[in-house]
Amino acid sequence: MSSLTSTASNQNASLSMDLRSLDSLRASAAKGGKDQAGIKEAAKQLESLFMGELLKSMRATTMSTGMLDNQATEMGNNMLDQQLSAKMSGLPGGLGDMILKQLERQVGKVASGDKAADGTGLNLPSGRLGGLTGALDIKGLAAPARTSMPGTEVDDKKLSPSERFVRKHTEAAEAAEKATGIPSEHILGQAALESGWGRKEPKMADGTSSHNLFGIKATSSWTGKVAEVTTTEYIGGVARKVTAKFRAYDSYEDSFKDHARLLSQSPRYAQTVAQADTAKGFAQGLQKAGYATDPAYADKLTKVINTTLRLQRSFT
């Protein structure tokens, strides 16, 4: 299968803000252990997330350049913000040190038997850090409950294309998570990468939408509608334009359902589903299974998933 987007730069370094990895710290605390390495990693990730949201808030208050704004500039800004947040994190005497001290105190209570209400001992305050970003709920260090985007009172006209995409498809992604066990933010991130945040999905011959957000090809076993378009394939590591047939659906919900069936029922993606608890593991599993021919697919997908996560949290 082919990714319909290949405009993101090929960079090996990626900033992982997947809060699900913090569950290991929570589990360690529940057992009464004091995992110093885990505590430091938790503090580092929380600080990086906070810095990323701070940069996003600052960029949101900056006037856009108008006609020069497009998907490429938006993705470039997101990647730049990730790099800047990584560089600003971990500085001596910074926010990370404050978070680290608080986590050490909380985890220390576990070893002495002072449990929190939920039994973990990680009784951190709920709410926002300073109210700056509206995105860093850290109660118990667990991944926060996701909020469905539809119905939220936000003026769509004030949102970027990527923000509108997340609001529009979060509910379908959550339904796919229930069917596959794959985190909804990973599924939504892949849909965003494959479709260029909904702006590069395959079109039917009459120009109408195919509702195909995942770049799933129409093989000989497919009996439904088909959209035939020009796309980019990597042959021998070289990008080439080719004509290919893609599946077409009656709705975006059908696209998410078909993608869920593909990943959960095909032996080809069994290992991908098994290691889908982290963004990096999910992305690498898809590339290894041959979902796309782009040699940088895993790196690109990991970055987009992180961006999707940040956008989701900005609405909570």
PAZAPA-4460 file (N, C-alpha, C; in steps of 0.05 Angstrom, whole numbers, plus 32768, in hexadecimal, padded with zeros to 4 digits):
% residues 316
    n_x    n_y    n_z   ca_x   ca_y   ca_z    c_x    c_y    c_z   seq   type   mol
   8011   7FE8   8000   8000   8000   8000   8011   8019   8000     1      M     A
   8005   802E   7FF8   8015   8046   7FF4   800B   805D   8005     2      S     A
   801D   806C   8010   8016   8085   801D   8011   809A   8008     3      S     A
   7FFB   80A9   800A   7FF5   80BD   7FF6   8004   80D7   7FFB     4      L     A
   8014   80D8   8011   8023   80F0   8016   8040   80E9   801A     5      T     A
   8052   80F9   800F   806F   80F4   8012   807E   810E   8014     6      S     A
   8070   8123   801F   807D   813D   8020   808D   8142   803A     7      T     A
   8088   8132   804E   8097   8136   8068   80B4   812F   8063     8      A     A
   80C6   813E   8070   80E3   8139   806D   80EB   811F   807B     9      S     A
   8100   8112   8070   8109   80F8   807B   811D   80FD   8090    10      N     A
   8113   80FD   80AA   8125   8102   80C0   8123   80E9   80D2    11      Q     A
   813A   80E1   80DC   813B   80C9   80ED   8132   80CE   8109    12      N     A
   8139   80E7   8114   8132   80ED   812F   8115   80F4   8131    13      A     A
   8107   80EA   8145   80EB   80F1   814A   80E6   80F4   8167    14      S     A
   80D4   8106   816E   80CD   810B   818A   80B4   80FB   8190    15      L     A
   80B7   80E8   81A3   80A0   80D7   81AA   8093   80E3   81C3    16      S     A
   807A   80EB   81BF   806A   80F6   81D6   8053   80E3   81DC    17      M     A
   8057   80C9   81D7   8042   80B6   81DB   803E   80B2   81F9    18      D     A
   802A   80BD   8205   8026   80BB   8222   8020   809F   822B    19      L     A
   8019   808C   8219   8014   8071   8222   802D   8064   822D    20      R     A
   8045   806D   8225   805D   8062   8230   8060   8068   824E    21      S     A
   8051   807B   8258   8053   8082   8274   8044   806D   8285    22      L     A
   8035   805C   8279   8027   8047   8289   803B   8035   8298    23      D     A
   8053   8032   828D   8066   8021   829A   806E   802C   82B5    24      S     A
   8070   8047   82B7   8076   8054   82D0   805F   804F   82E4    25      L     A
   8047   8052   82DA   8030   804D   82EB   802F   8030   82F6    26      R     A
   8035   801D   82E5   8036   8001   82ED   804C   7FFD   8302    27      A     A
   8063   8009   82FE   8079   8006   8311   8071   8011   832C    28      S     A
   8064   8028   832B   805B   8035   8345   8047   8023   8353    29      A     A
   8035   8017   8344   8021   8006   8350   802D   7FEE   835F    30      A     A
   8044   7FE6   8356   8052   7FCF   8363   8064   7FD8   837A    31      K     A
   8065   7FF3   837E   8074   7FFD   8394   8091   8002   838E    32      G     A
   8098   8002   8374   80B4   8006   836C   80BA   8023   8367    33      G     A
   80D4   8029   8367   80DC   8045   8361   80F0   8043   834A    34      K     A
   80E5   8044   8332   80F5   8041   8319   80FF   805D   8312    35      D     A
   8118   8063   8319   8123   807D   8314   8125   8084   82F7    36      Q     A
   812D   8070   82E6   812E   8075   82C9   8113   807A   82BE    37      A     A
   80FF   806C   82C8   80E4   8070   82BE   80D9   808B   82C6    38      G     A
   80E0   8094   82DF   80D7   80AE   82E8   80E3   80C5   82D7    39      I     A
   80FD   80C2   82D1   810A   80D6   82C0   80FE   80D7   82A4    40      K     A
   80F8   80C0   8299   80EC   80BF   827F   80D0   80CB   827F    41      E     A
   80C1   80C6   8294   80A6   80D2   8296   80A8   80F0   8297    42      A     A
   80BB   80FB   82A7   80BE   8118   82AA   80C6   8124   828F    43      A     A
   80D8   8116   8280   80E2   811F   8266   80CB   8121   8252    44      K     A
   80BA   810C   8252   80A4   810C   823E   808F   8122   8245    45      Q     A
   8089   8125   825F   8076   8139   8266   8080   8155   8260    46      L     A
   809A   815A   8265   80A5   8174   825E   80A4   8179   8240    47      E     A
   80AB   8165   8230   80AB   8168   8213   808F   816E   8209    48      S     A
   807B   8160   8214   8060   8165   820C   8057   8181   8213    49      L     A
   805E   818A   822B   8057   81A5   8233   8063   81BA   8220    50      F     A
   807D   81B6   821A   808B   81C9   8209   807E   81CA   81ED    51      M     A
   8077   81B2   81E3   806A   81B0   81C9   8050   81BF   81C8    52      G     A
   8040   81BC   81DD   8026   81CA   81DF   802A   81E8   81E2    53      E     A
   803F   81F0   81F0   8045   820C   81F4   804C   8219   81D9    54      L     A
   805D   820B   81C9   8064   8215   81AE   804B   8217   819C    55      L     A
   803A   8203   819E   8022   8202   818E   8010   821A   8195    56      K     A
   800D   8220   81AF   7FFD   8236   81B7   8008   8251   81AD    57      S     A
   8023   8253   81AE   8030   826C   81A4   802C   826F   8186    58      M     A
   802E   8258   8177   802B   825A   815A   800E   8260   8153    59      R     A
   7FFB   8257   8163   7FDF   825D   815D   7FD8   827A   815F    60      A     A
   7FE8   8289   816E   7FE3   82A6   8171   7FF1   82B6   815C    61      T     A
   8001   82A9   814B   8010   82B7   8136   7FFF   82B9   811D    62      T     A
   7FFE   82D0   8110   7FEF   82D3   80F8   7FFB   82C2   80E2    63      M     A
   7FE9   82B4   80D3   7FF2   82A4   80BD   7FFB   82B5   80A6    64      S     A
   8009   82A8   8093   8014   82B7   807C   8001   82B7   8064    65      T     A
   7FE9   82AA   8067   7FD6   82AC   8051   7FDA   8297   803C    66      G     A
   7FDD   829F   8023   7FDE   828D   800D   7FF6   827A   800E    67      M     A
   800B   8281   801C   8022   8270   801E   801F   8258   8031    68      L     A
   800A   8259   8041   8005   8243   8054   7FF9   822B   8046    69      D     A
   8004   8214   804A   7FFA   81FB   803E   8001   81E4   8050    70      N     A
   7FFB   81CC   8047   8001   81B4   8057   801E   81B1   805E    71      Q     A
   802F   81B8   804A   804C   81B4   804E   8057   81C7   8064    72      A     A
   804E   81E0   8063   8057   81F3   8078   804C   81EB   8093    73      T     A
   8034   81E1   8094   8028   81D9   80AD   8037   81C2   80B9    74      E     A
   803D   81AE   80A8   804C   8197   80B2   8069   819F   80BA    75      M     A
   8075   81B1   80AA   808F   81BB   80B1   8090   81C9   80CC    76      G     A
   807B   81D9   80D1   8079   81E7   80EB   8076   81D3   8102    77      N     A
   8066   81BE   80FE   8062   81AA   8112   807C   819C   8119    78      N     A
   808B   8195   8104   80A4   8187   8108   80B8   8199   8116    79      M     A
   80B8   81B3   810E   80CB   81C6   811B   80C4   81C9   8138    80      L     A
   80AA   81CA   813E   80A1   81CD   815A   80AA   81B5   816B    81      D     A
   80A9   819D   815F   80B1   8185   816D   80CF   8186   8174    82      Q     A
   80DF   8190   8160   80FC   8192   8164   8102   81A7   817A    83      Q     A
   80F4   81BE   8179   80F9   81D3   818C   80F1   81CA   81A8    84      L     A
   80DB   81BB   81AA   80D2   81B2   81C5   80E6   819F   81D0    85      S     A
   80F2   818E   81BF   8106   817B   81C9   811F   818A   81D3    86      A     A
   8127   819F   81C4   813F   81AE   81CC   813A   81BE   81E6    87      K     A
   8121   81C7   81EA   811B   81D7   8202   8117   81C6   821A    88      M     A
   8114   81AC   8216   810F   819A   822C   8129   818F   8238    89      S     A
   8129   8188   8251   8140   817C   825E   8155   8190   8267    90      G     A
   814F   81AA   8266   8163   81BE   826E   8165   81BE   828D    91      L     A
   817D   81C2   8298   8180   81C2   82B5   816F   81D8   82C2    92      P     A
   8160   81D2   82D7   8150   81E5   82E5   8136   81EC   82D7    93      G     A
   8130   81DC   82C2   8117   81E1   82B3   80FF   81D3   82BE    94      G     A
   80EA   81D3   82AE   80D1   81C6   82B6   80D5   81A8   82BB    95      L     A
   80E6   819C   82AC   80EB   817F   82AF   80F4   8178   82CB    96      G     A
   8106   8189   82D7   810F   8184   82F2   80F9   8186   8306    97      D     A
   80E7   8199   8301   80D0   819C   8314   80BE   8184   8312    98      M     A
   80B8   817B   82FA   80A7   8163   82F7   80B5   814B   8303    99      I     A
   80CF   8148   82FF   80DE   8131   8309   80DC   8130   8328   100      L     A
   80DF   8147   8335   80DE   8148   8352   80C2   813F   835C   101      K     A
   80AE   8149   834E   8092   8142   8356   808D   8124   8353   102      Q     A
   8096   8119   833C   8092   80FD   8338   80A1   80EC   834C   103      L     A
   80B9   80F4   8353   80C9   80E6   8367   80BB   80E5   8382   104      E     A
   80AF   80FC   8389   80A0   80FC   83A2   8088   80EA   83A2   105      R     A
   8079   80EA   838B   8061   80DA   8389   8068   80BC   8389   106      Q     A
   807C   80B5   8379   8083   8099   8377   808F   8090   8392   107      V     A
   809D   80A2   83A0   80A8   809B   83BA   8092   8093   83CE   108      G     A
   807A   809F   83CB   8064   8098   83DC   805B   807B   83D8   109      K     A
   805F   8071   83BF   8056   8056   83BA   8067   8042   83C9   110      V     A
   8082   8047   83CA   8093   8035   83D8   808D   8034   83F6   111      A     A
   8083   804A   8401   807C   804A   841D   8060   8042   8423   112      S     A
   8051   803A   840E   8036   8030   8411   8021   8044   8411   113      G     A
   8027   805D   840B   8013   8073   840A   8006   8073   83EE   114      D     A
   7FF0   8065   83EB   7FE4   8062   83D1   7FD1   807A   83CB   115      K     A
   7FCE   8080   83B2   7FBA   8094   83AA   7F9F   8087   83A9   116      A     A
   7F8B   8097   83A3   7F70   808C   83A2   7F6D   8076   838D   117      A     A
   7F7C   8077   8378   7F7A   8063   8363   7F8D   804B   8368   118      D     A
   7F9B   804C   837E   7FAC   8035   8385   7FC8   8036   837A   119      G     A
   7FCF   804B   836B   7FE9   804B   835E   7FFD   805C   836D   120      T     A
   7FF4   806E   837D   8007   8080   838B   800E   8099   837B   121      G     A
   8007   8098   8361   800E   80AF   8350   7FF7   80C3   8350   122      L     A
   7FF3   80D0   8367   7FDC   80E1   836B   7FE4   80FE   8363   123      N     A
   7FEB   8101   834A   7FF2   811C   8340   7FD9   812C   833B   124      L     A
   7FDB   8147   833D   7FC3   8157   8339   7FB9   8156   831D   125      P     A
   7F9E   8155   831B   7F92   8156   8300   7F91   8173   82F7   126      S     A
   7F8A   8177   82DE   7F88   8192   82D4   7F9F   8199   82C1   127      G     A
   7FA5   81B3   82BF   7FB8   81BD   82AB   7FD1   81C8   82B9   128      R     A
   7FE7   81C7   82AB   8000   81D3   82B5   7FFF   81F0   82AE   129      L     A
   7FF9   8200   82C3   7FF9   821D   82BF   7FE4   8228   82AC   130      G     A
   7FD2   8216   82A2   7FBD   821F   8290   7FC7   8229   8276   131      G     A
   7FE0   8224   826E   7FEB   822F   8256   7FE2   8221   823D   132      L     A
   7FE0   8207   823E   7FDB   81F8   8226   7FC0   81EA   8225   133      T     A
   7FB4   81E5   823C   7F9B   81D6   823B   7F9E   81BB   8230   134      G     A
   7FB6   81AF   8234   7FBB   8195   8227   7FCA   8181   8238   135      A     A
   7FD2   8188   8251   7FE4   8176   825F   7FD7   816B   8278   136      L     A
   7FC2   815B   8275   7FB6   814E   828C   7FC9   8138   8295   137      D     A
   7FD2   8138   82AE   7FE6   8124   82B6   7FDD   8115   82CF   138      I     A
   7FC3   8113   82D3   7FB9   8105   82EA   7FC2   80E8   82E9   139      K     A
   7FD1   80DF   82FD   7FDA   80C4   82FE   7FEC   80BB   82E8   140      G     A
   7FF6   80CE   82D8   8008   80C8   82C1   7FFC   80B5   82AE   141      L     A
   7FE2   80B0   82AF   7FD5   809E   829B   7FCE   80AE   8283   142      A     A
   7FCD   80A0   826C   7FC4   80AD   8254   7FA8   80B7   8258   143      A     A
   7FA2   80D1   8253   7F88   80DC   825A   7F72   80D1   8248   144      P     A
   7F5A   80D1   8253   7F43   80C8   8243   7F40   80DB   822B   145      A     A
   7F3B   80CF   8214   7F38   80DF   81FC   7F1C   80EB   81FA   146      R     A
   7F1A   8102   81F1   7F00   8110   81EE   7EF8   8110   81D1   147      T     A
   7EE0   8107   81CC   7ED7   8107   81B0   7ED5   8124   81A6   148      S     A
   7EDE   8128   818E   7EDF   8143   8184   7EC4   814E   817B   149      M     A
   7EB2   813D   816E   7E99   8148   8164   7E89   8153   817B   150      P     A
   7E7D   816A   8177   7E6C   8176   818B   7E7B   818B   819C   151      G     A
   7E95   818A   819C   7EA4   819E   81AC   7E9F   81BA   81A0   152      T     A
   7E9B   81CD   81B2   7E94   81E8   81A9   7EAD   81F7   81A1   153      E     A
   7EB6   81F2   8188   7ECD   8200   817D   7EC5   8208   8161   154      V     A
   7ECC   8221   8159   7EC6   822A   813E   7EDA   821E   812B   155      D     A
   7ED0   820C   8119   7EE1   81FE   8107   7EF0   8210   80F4   156      D     A
   7EE5   8228   80EF   7EF3   823B   80DD   7F0D   8245   80E9   157      K     A
   7F10   8243   8103   7F28   824D   8110   7F3D   8237   8113   158      K     A
   7F36   821E   810A   7F48   8208   810D   7F58   8203   80F4   159      L     A
   7F70   81F8   80F7   7F80   81F0   80E0   7F75   81D7   80D4   160      S     A
   7F7D   81D1   80BB   7F73   81B8   80AE   7F79   819F   80BF   161      P     A
   7F90   819E   80CC   7F96   8187   80DC   7F84   8185   80F5   162      S     A
   7F7E   819C   8101   7F6C   819C   8118   7F50   8194   8110   163      E     A
   7F47   819D   80F9   7F2C   8195   80F0   7F2C   8177   80EA   164      R     A
   7F41   816C   80DF   7F43   8150   80D9   7F40   813F   80F2   165      F     A
   7F4F   8147   8107   7F4E   8138   8120   7F32   8139   812C   166      V     A
   7F25   8151   812D   7F0A   8153   8138   7EF6   8142   8128   167      R     A
   7EFA   8141   810E   7EE6   8134   80FD   7EE8   8115   8100   168      K     A
   7F00   810A   8104   7F03   80ED   8102   7F0A   80DF   811C   169      H     A
   7F0B   80EE   8132   7F12   80E1   814B   7EFE   80CB   8153   170      T     A
   7EE5   80D0   8150   7ED0   80BD   8158   7ED3   80A3   8148   171      E     A
   7ED8   80A4   812E   7EDC   808C   811E   7EF5   807E   8126   172      A     A
   7F0A   808D   812D   7F24   8080   8135   7F20   8072   8150   173      A     A
   7F10   807D   8162   7F0B   8070   817B   7EFC   8056   8178   174      E     A
   7EE9   8056   8165   7EDA   803D   815F   7EED   8028   8154   175      A     A
   7F01   8031   8143   7F14   801E   8138   7F27   8013   814E   176      A     A
   7F2C   8024   8162   7F3D   801A   8179   7F2F   8004   8187   177      E     A
   7F15   8006   818B   7F06   7FF1   8199   7F06   7FD7   8189   178      K     A
   7F07   7FD9   816E   7F07   7FC1   815D   7F22   7FB4   815B   179      A     A
   7F38   7FC4   815E   7F53   7FBA   8159   7F65   7FB9   8172   180      T     A
   7F5F   7FCA   8185   7F72   7FCD   819C   7F88   7FE1   8196   181      G     A
   7F8A   7FEB   817E   7F9E   7FFF   8177   7F95   801B   8180   182      I     A
   7FA6   802A   818E   7F9E   8044   8198   7F92   8056   8181   183      P     A
   7F7D   8063   8188   7F6F   8074   8173   7F81   8089   8168   184      S     A
   7F93   8094   8178   7FA5   80A9   816E   7FB8   809E   8159   185      E     A
   7FC0   8085   815C   7FD1   8078   8147   7FC2   8075   812D   186      H     A
   7FA9   806C   812F   7F98   8068   8117   7F93   8083   810A   187      I     A
   7F8C   8097   811A   7F86   80B1   810F   7F9F   80BE   8103   188      L     A
   7FB6   80B9   810F   7FCF   80C4   8104   7FD5   80B7   80E9   189      G     A
   7FD0   809D   80E6   7FD5   8091   80CC   7FC2   809C   80B7   190      Q     A
   7FA9   80A0   80BE   7F96   80AC   80AB   7F9F   80C7   80A3   191      A     A
   7FAA   80D7   80B6   7FB3   80F2   80B0   7FCB   80F1   809C   192      A     A
   7FDE   80DF   80A1   7FF5   80DD   808F   7FED   80D4   8073   193      L     A
   7FDD   80BF   8072   7FD6   80B3   8058   7FC5   80C6   8047   194      E     A
   7FB4   80D6   8054   7FA2   80E8   8045   7FAB   8105   8045   195      S     A
   7FC2   810B   8051   7FCA   8127   8052   7FB7   8138   8062   196      G     A
   7FAF   812D   8079   7F9B   813A   808A   7F81   813E   807B   197      W     A
   7F7A   812A   806B   7F60   812B   805D   7F60   813A   8043   198      G     A
   7F76   8145   803B   7F77   8155   8022   7F82   8147   800A   199      R     A
   7F8C   812E   800D   7F98   8120   7FF7   7F8D   8104   7FF4   200      K     A
   7F74   8100   7FFD   7F69   80E5   7FFA   7F62   80E0   7FDC   201      E     A
   7F61   80C7   7FD4   7F5B   80C1   7FB8   7F40   80CB   7FB0   202      P     A
   7F3D   80D6   7F98   7F24   80E0   7F8E   7F19   80CD   7F79   203      K     A
   7EFE   80CC   7F77   7EF1   80BC   7F63   7EF4   80CA   7F48   204      M     A
   7EEC   80BD   7F33   7EEF   80C8   7F18   7EDF   80E2   7F15   205      A     A
   7EC9   80E4   7F24   7EB8   80FC   7F22   7EC0   8112   7F36   206      D     A
   7ED7   810D   7F44   7EE1   8121   7F56   7ED6   811F   7F72   207      G     A
   7EC4   810C   7F77   7EBA   8109   7F92   7ECD   80F9   7FA3   208      T     A
   7EC9   80F9   7FBD   7EDB   80EC   7FD0   7ED8   80CE   7FD0   209      S     A
   7EEF   80C0   7FD3   7EEE   80A3   7FD5   7EEC   809C   7FF3   210      S     A
   7EEF   80AF   8004   7EEE   80AB   8021   7F04   8098   802B   211      H     A
   7F18   8094   801B   7F2F   8082   8022   7F44   8093   802F   212      N     A
   7F46   8090   804A   7F5A   80A0   8059   7F74   8091   805E   213      L     A
   7F75   8077   8057   7F8C   8067   805F   7F9C   805D   8047   214      F     A
   7F96   8066   802F   7FA5   805E   8017   7FA4   8040   8012   215      G     A
   7F8D   8033   8019   7F8B   8016   8014   7F85   8011   7FF7   216      I     A
   7F95   8000   7FEB   7F93   7FF9   7FCF   7F7B   7FE7   7FC9   217      K     A
   7F70   7FE8   7FB2   7F5B   7FD6   7FA9   7F67   7FBF   7F9A   218      A     A
   7F6B   7FA8   7FA7   7F77   7F91   7F9A   7F60   7F81   7F8D   219      T     A
   7F67   7F6A   7F82   7F54   7F5A   7F73   7F3D   7F50   7F85   220      S     A
   7F42   7F4E   7F9F   7F2E   7F44   7FB2   7F19   7F59   7FB9   221      S     A
   7F1F   7F72   7FB2   7F0D   7F88   7FB9   7EF6   7F89   7FA6   222      W     A
   7EDD   7F89   7FB0   7EC5   7F89   7F9F   7EB6   7FA4   7FA0   223      T     A
   7EC0   7FB7   7FAF   7EB2   7FD0   7FB2   7EBB   7FE5   7F9D   224      G     A
   7EB4   7FFE   7FA2   7EBB   8013   7F90   7ED9   8018   7F8F   225      K     A
   7EE3   8024   7F79   7F00   8028   7F76   7F05   8044   7F6C   226      V     A
   7F1B   8050   7F77   7F24   806A   7F6E   7F40   8066   7F62   227      A     A
   7F43   806D   7F49   7F5D   8069   7F3B   7F6B   8084   7F39   228      E     A
   7F82   8087   7F46   7F90   80A0   7F47   7FAE   809C   7F44   229      V     A
   7FBC   80B2   7F40   7FD9   80B2   7F3F   7FE4   80B7   7F5B   230      T     A
   7FF7   80A6   7F63   8002   80A8   7F7E   8020   80A3   7F7D   231      T     A
   802E   80A5   7F94   804A   80A2   7F95   8052   8087   7FA1   232      T     A
   8061   8078   7F93   806C   805E   7F9D   808A   8060   7F9D   233      E     A
   8097   8052   7FB0   80B4   8051   7FB1   80BD   8036   7FA6   234      Y     A
   80CA   8037   7F8F   80D4   801F   7F81   80F2   801F   7F82   235      I     A
   80FD   800C   7F91   811A   800C   7F94   8124   8024   7FA4   236      G     A
   8113   802F   7FB5   811A   8046   7FC5   8117   8061   7FB6   237      G     A
   810D   8060   7F9D   810A   8078   7F8D   80EC   807E   7F8A   238      V     A
   80E4   8097   7F90   80C8   809F   7F8E   80BF   80A1   7F71   239      A     A
   80A9   8094   7F6A   809F   8094   7F4F   8081   8098   7F4F   240      R     A
   8077   80A6   7F3B   805A   80AA   7F39   804E   8093   7F29   241      K     A
   8039   8086   7F35   802C   8070   7F28   800E   8073   7F2A   242      V     A
   7FFF   8065   7F19   7FE2   8065   7F1B   7FDA   804C   7F2A   243      T     A
   7FC9   804F   7F3E   7FC1   8039   7F4F   7FA3   803B   7F55   244      A     A
   7F97   8024   7F5C   7F7B   8023   7F63   7F78   8021   7F82   245      K     A
   7F67   8032   7F8D   7F63   8032   7FA9   7F45   802C   7FAF   246      F     A
   7F41   8021   7FC7   7F26   801B   7FD0   7F16   8035   7FD4   247      R     A
   7EFD   8034   7FCF   7EEB   804B   7FD4   7ED4   8042   7FE6   248      A     A
   7ECC   8055   7FF8   7EB7   804E   800B   7EA1   8063   800A   249      Y     A
   7E8B   805C   8017   7E74   806E   8018   7E77   8083   802E   250      D     A
   7E89   807E   8041   7E8D   8092   8057   7EA9   808E   8062   251      S     A
   7EB1   80A2   8072   7ECB   80A1   807F   7ECA   808B   8095   252      Y     A
   7EB3   8088   80A1   7EB1   8073   80B6   7EB6   8057   80AA   253      E     A
   7EAD   8053   8091   7EB3   803A   8084   7ED0   8036   807E   254      D     A
   7EDE   804C   8079   7EFB   804B   8075   7F09   8042   808E   255      S     A
   7F01   804D   80A5   7F0D   8045   80BE   7F07   8027   80C5   256      F     A
   7EEF   801F   80BF   7EE7   8003   80C4   7EF7   7FF0   80B3   257      K     A
   7EFA   7FF7   8099   7F09   7FE5   8087   7F27   7FE3   808F   258      D     A
   7F32   7FFA   8098   7F4E   7FFA   80A1   7F50   7FE9   80BA   259      H     A
   7F3D   7FEB   80CC   7F3D   7FDB   80E4   7F3C   7FBD   80DE   260      A     A
   7F2B   7FB6   80CB   7F2A   7F99   80C2   7F44   7F90   80B7   261      R     A
   7F50   7FA1   80A6   7F6A   7F9A   809A   7F7F   7F94   80AE   262      L     A
   7F82   7FA5   80C2   7F98   7FA2   80D5   7F92   7F8B   80E9   263      L     A
   7F79   7F87   80F0   7F72   7F74   8104   7F6F   7F57   80F9   264      S     A
   7F68   7F55   80E0   7F62   7F3A   80D4   7F78   7F2F   80C2   265      Q     A
   7F89   7F41   80B8   7F9E   7F37   80A6   7FB7   7F2E   80B6   266      S     A
   7FC0   7F15   80B1   7FD8   7F0B   80BF   7FF1   7F1D   80BA   267      P     A
   7FF0   7F2B   80A4   8006   7F3C   809C   800B   7F52   80B1   268      R     A
   7FF6   7F5B   80BE   7FF9   7F71   80D1   7FF6   7F68   80EE   269      Y     A
   7FF7   7F4E   80F3   7FF4   7F44   810E   8009   7F4F   8121   270      A     A
   8022   7F50   8118   8037   7F5B   8129   8034   7F79   812D   271      Q     A
   802A   7F86   8119   8025   7FA3   811B   8012   7FA9   8132   272      T     A
   7FFC   7F9A   8132   7FE7   7F9D   8147   7FF3   7F97   8163   273      V     A
   8004   7F82   8164   800F   7F7A   817D   8022   7F8F   818A   274      A     A
   802F   7F9F   8179   8041   7FB3   8184   8037   7FCF   8180   275      Q     A
   801D   7FD2   817F   8011   7FEC   8179   800C   7FFD   8192   276      A     A
   8018   7FF5   81A9   8013   8005   81C1   8023   801F   81C1   277      D     A
   8037   8021   81B0   8046   803B   81AD   8044   8044   8190   278      T     A
   8047   805E   818C   8045   8069   8171   805C   805F   8160   279      A     A
   8074   805D   816B   808B   8054   815C   8088   8037   8155   280      K     A
   807F   8026   8168   807B   800A   8162   8066   8005   814D   281      G     A
   8051   8014   814E   803B   8012   813A   8046   8019   811E   282      F     A
   8054   8030   811D   805E   803A   8103   8072   8027   80F7   283      A     A
   8085   801D   8108   8099   800A   80FE   808D   7FF0   80F5   284      Q     A
   8078   7FE7   8104   806B   7FCE   80FD   805D   7FD0   80E1   285      G     A
   8051   7FE7   80DC   8044   7FEB   80C2   8058   7FEB   80AB   286      L     A
   806F   7FF8   80B0   8083   7FF9   809B   808F   7FDE   8096   287      Q     A
   8094   7FCF   80AC   80A0   7FB5   80A9   808D   7FA2   809A   288      K     A
   8073   7FA5   809F   805F   7F95   8092   805A   7F9C   8075   289      A     A
   8066   7FB3   806C   8064   7FBB   8050   804B   7FCB   804A   290      G     A
   8040   7FD9   805E   8028   7FE9   8059   802D   7FFE   8044   291      Y     A
   8045   800A   8044   804C   801F   8031   8068   801A   8026   292      A     A
   806E   8025   800F   8089   8021   8003   809C   8037   800A   293      T     A
   8093   804D   8017   80A4   8063   801E   80B8   8059   8034   294      D     A
   80D2   805A   802F   80E5   8051   8043   80E5   8061   805D   295      P     A
   80DA   8079   805C   80D9   808A   8074   80BD   808A   8081   296      A     A
   80AD   8076   807A   8091   8076   8082   808E   8076   80A1   297      Y     A
   809E   8065   80AE   809B   8062   80CB   80A2   807C   80D9   298      A     A
   80B7   808A   80D1   80BF   80A3   80DD   80A9   80B8   80D9   299      D     A
   809F   80BA   80C1   808A   80CE   80BB   8071   80C8   80CB   300      K     A
   8069   80AE   80CC   8051   80A8   80DB   8053   80AE   80F8   301      L     A
   806A   80A8   8104   806F   80AD   8120   806B   80CB   8126   302      T     A
   8077   80DC   8115   8074   80F9   8119   8057   8102   8117   303      K     A
   8049   80F8   8103   802D   8100   80FF   801B   80F6   8116   304      V     A
   8021   80DE   8121   8012   80D5   8138   8016   80E7   8150   305      I     A
   802F   80F0   8154   8035   8102   816A   8026   811D   8167   306      N     A
   8025   8126   814E   8016   813F   8148   7FF8   813B   814D   307      T     A
   7FEE   8124   8145   7FD2   811E   814A   7FCB   811D   8167   308      T     A
   7FDD   8110   8177   7FD9   810F   8194   7FD8   812B   81A0   309      L     A
   7FEA   813C   8197   7FEA   8158   81A2   7FD1   8167   819A   310      R     A
   7FC7   8163   8182   7FAF   8170   8179   7F96   8166   8189   311      L     A
   7F95   814C   818D   7F7F   8140   819D   7F7E   814C   81B9   312      Q     A
   7F95   814F   81C5   7F96   8158   81E1   7F90   8176   81E2   313      R     A
   7F94   8185   81CD   7F8E   81A1   81CD   7F71   81A7   81CF   314      S     A
   7F60   8193   81C9   7F43   8197   81CA   7F37   818F   81E4   315      F     A
   7F47   8182   81F6   7F3B   8178   820F   7F39   818F   8223   316      T     A
***
